[in-house]
Amino acid sequence: MLRNCFGALVLLAACAPDEGELEVRIYGEAFIEEGIPASEFADGWDLKFERFLISVGSVSVGPAGEAPGLDELGYQVYDLSRPSMGLGQLVTGAAVPVGRQYATFVVRPDADAVASGVSEADLARLQDGGLALYVAGSATKAGVTKTFAWGFATNTSYSDCKSEAEVGADAPATVQLTIHGDHLFYDDLFSETPDVRFDLVAQADGDGDGEVTQAELLAVDLRPLTNYQVGSTGIVDLWHFIEHQTGTLGHIDGEGHCQSTTEE
């Protein structure tokens, strides 16, 4: 269970002999900070995020079998598109029992969330809209650019996230809550090897004004398509398809997996 021993992000006193120093960070990787290159898209688009606002809280970290702790921090809103030189953004620094660490965290709307390096306007964007996630950016291919600005009220809990962090009394470690922005553009809800695509999103721009809106995505019928499979979810339109993918973004230490539960 985490116990803060950093005080204003600076270690003020040594931790107990059976505890070690741990930093918890959140990171959107290069795909969110720098963009998703055309080489990653099966249909050749190049995509940049201008905003990737996310509300994260109920973070707890500790060895297997330990009762999770640290939810006193409440919810914080981060913009994962901000450059971090590959370090991600600090969530907390704390002391934990030595050993391999496991993490839990939740992505959901919270009216009392506080800004962590985001503007008051961006904080209000999530709070006033009842949102947990807001993504805005643009995608370009062959001289054509499409913009998007979408907000989602996803409520997803990530648990049993087995970290690579091995904390020792004299060995500080870092747990990274990793957010995968490319999942928003997967073309299958359940395939282990989906493609990343944007063509269908671009084609949704029915009025040709260059912006793809929620209403336009709702108008895209997935049922005639051979890809964009939805299993038994009952999803029939592209908006709800992308919304469903917001419940798959959370990982641990890069590609590590968590158990995820999304409340409808």
C-alpha positions as CSV (number, residue, x, y, z in Angstrom):
1,M,0.0,0.0,0.0
2,L,1.4,3.4,-0.9
3,R,2.4,5.8,1.7
4,N,3.6,9.3,0.6
5,C,7.2,9.9,1.7
6,F,8.1,12.4,-1.0
7,G,6.5,15.6,0.2
8,A,6.1,18.1,-2.6
9,L,7.8,15.6,-4.9
10,V,11.0,15.7,-2.9
11,L,12.1,12.9,-0.6
12,L,12.2,14.4,2.9
13,A,13.0,11.3,5.0
14,A,14.2,7.8,4.5
15,C,11.5,5.1,4.1
16,A,11.3,2.2,6.5
17,P,13.8,-0.6,6.0
18,D,11.2,-2.9,4.5
19,E,10.0,-0.2,2.1
20,G,11.4,1.4,-1.0
21,E,10.8,4.5,-3.1
22,L,8.3,4.3,-6.0
23,E,7.2,6.8,-8.6
24,V,3.9,6.4,-10.4
25,R,3.7,8.1,-13.8
26,I,1.1,8.2,-16.6
27,Y,2.3,8.1,-20.2
28,G,0.6,8.2,-23.6
29,E,3.8,7.0,-25.4
30,A,5.0,8.6,-28.7
31,F,1.7,7.9,-30.4
32,I,0.0,10.4,-28.2
33,E,2.8,12.9,-27.7
34,E,4.2,12.9,-31.2
35,G,1.5,11.3,-33.3
36,I,0.7,8.1,-35.0
37,P,2.7,7.9,-38.3
38,A,1.4,6.7,-41.6
39,S,3.4,3.5,-41.2
40,E,1.1,2.4,-38.4
41,F,-2.1,2.9,-40.3
42,A,-3.2,0.2,-42.7
43,D,-4.6,2.9,-44.9
44,G,-1.8,5.4,-44.8
45,W,-3.0,8.3,-42.6
46,D,-0.8,10.4,-40.4
47,L,-2.4,11.5,-37.2
48,K,-1.5,14.1,-34.6
49,F,-3.3,14.7,-31.2
50,E,-3.6,18.3,-30.1
51,R,-5.4,17.4,-26.9
52,F,-5.6,14.0,-25.1
53,L,-7.3,14.9,-21.8
54,I,-7.9,12.1,-19.4
55,S,-9.4,11.9,-15.9
56,V,-7.5,9.3,-13.7
57,G,-7.9,8.4,-10.1
58,S,-8.3,5.6,-7.5
59,V,-4.7,4.8,-8.1
60,S,-3.2,2.1,-5.8
61,V,0.0,0.2,-6.0
62,G,1.5,-2.5,-3.8
63,P,2.8,-6.1,-3.8
64,A,0.5,-9.0,-4.7
65,G,-1.8,-9.8,-1.8
66,E,-1.6,-6.3,-0.3
67,A,-4.8,-4.5,0.2
68,P,-4.8,-1.6,-2.3
69,G,-4.5,1.9,-0.8
70,L,-3.9,5.3,-2.3
71,D,-7.3,6.6,-3.4
72,E,-7.0,9.7,-1.2
73,L,-5.4,11.6,-4.1
74,G,-8.8,11.8,-5.9
75,Y,-9.0,12.3,-9.6
76,Q,-6.6,14.3,-11.7
77,V,-6.9,15.5,-15.3
78,Y,-3.8,15.1,-17.5
79,D,-3.1,16.1,-21.1
80,L,-1.1,13.2,-22.4
81,S,-0.3,15.1,-25.6
82,R,2.2,17.3,-23.7
83,P,5.8,16.4,-24.4
84,S,7.5,14.6,-21.6
85,M,10.8,13.4,-23.2
86,G,9.6,9.8,-22.7
87,L,9.1,10.2,-19.0
88,G,5.4,10.5,-18.8
89,Q,3.7,12.7,-16.2
90,L,4.1,12.3,-12.4
91,V,1.0,10.9,-10.6
92,T,2.6,10.5,-7.2
93,G,5.8,9.5,-5.4
94,A,5.5,7.2,-2.4
95,A,6.9,4.5,-0.2
96,V,5.7,0.9,-0.8
97,P,6.7,-2.5,0.6
98,V,9.6,-4.0,-1.3
99,G,8.9,-6.5,-4.1
100,R,7.2,-6.7,-7.4
101,Q,4.3,-4.2,-7.7
102,Y,0.7,-4.5,-8.9
103,A,-1.4,-1.5,-9.7
104,T,-5.1,-0.5,-10.1
105,F,-6.5,2.7,-11.5
106,V,-9.8,4.1,-12.8
107,V,-10.6,6.4,-15.8
108,R,-13.9,8.1,-15.2
109,P,-15.6,11.5,-15.0
110,D,-15.3,13.3,-11.7
111,A,-16.7,16.7,-10.9
112,D,-14.1,17.3,-8.3
113,A,-11.1,16.3,-10.4
114,V,-8.2,18.7,-10.2
115,A,-5.9,19.9,-13.0
116,S,-2.4,18.3,-13.3
117,G,-0.7,20.6,-15.8
118,V,-3.7,21.4,-17.8
119,S,-5.5,24.7,-18.2
120,E,-8.6,25.7,-16.2
121,A,-10.4,25.7,-19.6
122,D,-9.4,22.1,-20.3
123,L,-10.3,21.0,-16.8
124,A,-13.7,22.7,-17.2
125,R,-14.1,20.9,-20.6
126,L,-14.1,17.6,-18.8
127,Q,-16.0,18.6,-15.7
128,D,-18.8,20.6,-17.4
129,G,-19.2,17.9,-20.0
130,G,-19.2,14.9,-17.6
131,L,-16.3,13.5,-19.5
132,A,-13.4,11.2,-18.7
133,L,-11.7,11.5,-22.0
134,Y,-11.4,14.2,-24.6
135,V,-9.3,13.8,-27.8
136,A,-8.8,16.4,-30.5
137,G,-6.5,16.4,-33.4
138,S,-6.1,15.9,-37.2
139,A,-5.3,13.2,-39.7
140,T,-3.8,13.8,-43.1
141,K,-3.4,11.7,-46.3
142,A,-2.6,12.6,-49.9
143,G,-3.2,16.3,-49.2
144,V,-6.5,15.8,-47.4
145,T,-6.9,16.7,-43.7
146,K,-9.7,15.7,-41.4
147,T,-10.0,17.1,-37.8
148,F,-11.8,15.6,-34.9
149,A,-12.7,16.7,-31.3
150,W,-14.6,14.0,-29.4
151,G,-15.5,13.6,-25.7
152,F,-16.3,10.3,-23.9
153,A,-17.8,9.6,-20.5
154,T,-16.1,6.2,-20.2
155,N,-16.0,4.7,-16.7
156,T,-13.3,2.0,-16.8
157,S,-11.5,0.3,-13.9
158,Y,-8.1,-1.3,-14.5
159,S,-7.0,-3.9,-12.0
160,D,-4.5,-6.6,-11.4
161,C,-1.9,-4.7,-13.5
162,K,1.3,-6.6,-13.0
163,S,4.1,-4.1,-13.2
164,E,7.7,-4.7,-14.1
165,A,8.7,-2.5,-11.1
166,E,10.7,-4.4,-8.5
167,V,11.1,-2.1,-5.5
168,G,14.0,-2.7,-3.1
169,A,15.0,-0.8,0.0
170,D,17.9,0.7,-2.0
171,A,16.4,0.4,-5.4
172,P,13.8,3.0,-6.4
173,A,11.4,2.0,-9.1
174,T,8.7,3.5,-11.4
175,V,5.3,2.2,-12.3
176,Q,3.9,3.5,-15.5
177,L,0.2,3.8,-16.2
178,T,0.3,3.5,-20.0
179,I,-2.5,4.8,-22.3
180,H,-2.7,3.5,-25.9
181,G,-4.2,6.2,-28.1
182,D,-4.0,4.0,-31.3
183,H,-6.7,1.7,-29.9
184,L,-9.3,4.4,-30.7
185,F,-8.7,3.6,-34.4
186,Y,-8.7,-0.2,-34.3
187,D,-10.9,-1.8,-36.9
188,D,-12.1,-4.8,-34.8
189,L,-13.4,-4.9,-31.2
190,F,-12.1,-8.4,-30.3
191,S,-9.3,-9.4,-32.7
192,E,-5.9,-9.9,-31.2
193,T,-4.4,-8.4,-34.3
194,P,-6.6,-5.5,-35.4
195,D,-5.5,-3.0,-38.0
196,V,-5.3,0.7,-37.2
197,R,-7.4,2.6,-39.8
198,F,-8.8,6.0,-40.4
199,D,-10.4,5.8,-43.9
200,L,-13.9,5.0,-42.5
201,V,-13.7,7.9,-40.0
202,A,-12.6,10.3,-42.9
203,Q,-15.5,9.1,-45.1
204,A,-17.9,9.9,-42.3
205,D,-17.4,13.6,-43.0
206,G,-20.7,13.8,-44.8
207,D,-20.9,17.6,-45.2
208,G,-17.3,17.8,-46.4
209,D,-16.3,20.6,-44.0
210,G,-13.1,18.8,-42.9
211,E,-14.3,18.0,-39.4
212,V,-15.6,14.6,-38.4
213,T,-18.3,15.0,-35.7
214,Q,-20.1,12.7,-33.3
215,A,-23.3,13.0,-35.3
216,E,-21.5,12.0,-38.5
217,L,-19.9,8.9,-36.8
218,L,-23.4,7.9,-35.5
219,A,-24.6,7.9,-39.1
220,V,-22.1,5.3,-40.2
221,D,-23.7,1.9,-40.4
222,L,-21.1,-0.8,-39.7
223,R,-23.3,-3.8,-40.4
224,P,-22.5,-4.1,-44.2
225,L,-18.7,-4.1,-43.5
226,T,-16.5,-7.1,-43.4
227,N,-14.2,-5.6,-40.9
228,Y,-15.3,-3.5,-37.9
229,Q,-16.6,-6.6,-36.2
230,V,-18.5,-6.0,-33.0
231,G,-19.2,-9.5,-31.6
232,S,-22.3,-9.7,-29.5
233,T,-22.1,-6.0,-28.3
234,G,-25.0,-4.9,-30.5
235,I,-23.0,-1.9,-31.7
236,V,-24.1,-0.8,-35.2
237,D,-22.5,2.6,-35.7
238,L,-19.0,4.0,-35.8
239,W,-19.4,6.4,-32.8
240,H,-20.3,3.6,-30.4
241,F,-17.6,1.4,-31.9
242,I,-14.9,4.1,-31.0
243,E,-16.6,4.7,-27.6
244,H,-16.3,1.0,-26.8
245,Q,-12.6,1.2,-27.6
246,T,-12.1,3.8,-24.9
247,G,-12.5,1.0,-22.4
248,T,-9.3,-0.7,-23.7
249,L,-6.8,2.2,-23.5
250,G,-5.2,1.4,-20.1
251,H,-2.0,-0.8,-19.8
252,I,0.9,-1.0,-17.4
253,D,4.6,-0.4,-18.2
254,G,4.0,-0.1,-21.9
255,E,2.5,-3.4,-23.2
256,G,1.6,-5.0,-19.8
257,H,-2.0,-6.0,-19.4
258,C,-4.7,-5.2,-16.8
259,Q,-8.1,-6.6,-16.1
260,S,-10.6,-4.0,-17.3
261,T,-14.2,-3.4,-16.4
262,T,-16.3,-0.8,-18.1
263,E,-19.6,0.4,-16.6
264,E,-22.2,1.2,-19.1
